[in-house]
């Protein structure tokens, strides 16, 4: 039986006493949203803000995605959430690398064709 202390623990708090609420990563210390100017980013590796062209190695279908924050994501518009499996797999990779993603239908492989900062 739970003690009176255990019954008073808020629902969002786990059994270990850890806060389970999502944290606001897109906000600074003052609570204001942080805006990242993608045109000032550069590099040879995929990271947040990059626009990446890939080809599906099975179907040879090409696609172009910009890696954005969760709230900006819209796959049909070519904006891929940084937390999506494909974006997570591409982070840190370079042009020519192959990214393998586990899907319910099996492993999908994508080759990175182009990396842009637009």
DAURDA-V448204 format. One line per field, one symbol per residue. ss: DSSP state (2 for helix, 1 for strand, 0 for the rest). phi: phi as a letter, one per 30 degrees, with the letter a starting at -180 (. if undefined). psi: psi as a letter, one per 40 degrees, with the letter a starting at -180 (. if undefined). Layout:
BEGIN
ss->???
phi->???
psi->???
END
This chain:
BEGIN
ss->0002222000001000001000000010000010000222000000000011111100000111111102220122201110002222220000000111111001111111111100
phi->.ddddddddeedcdddiddcddcdddbdddiddcccdddccakccdaejdcbcbbdddcidcbbbcdbdedcdaedciccddcdedddddeidbejdcccbdbedkdccbcdcabbbc
psi->iiiddddehidehideeiheiiigeeiadeeiihhhhdeeiiieihiheihhhihhddefhiihihhiideehgddeehhheeiddddddheiiheihhhhhideahhhhhhdihig.
END
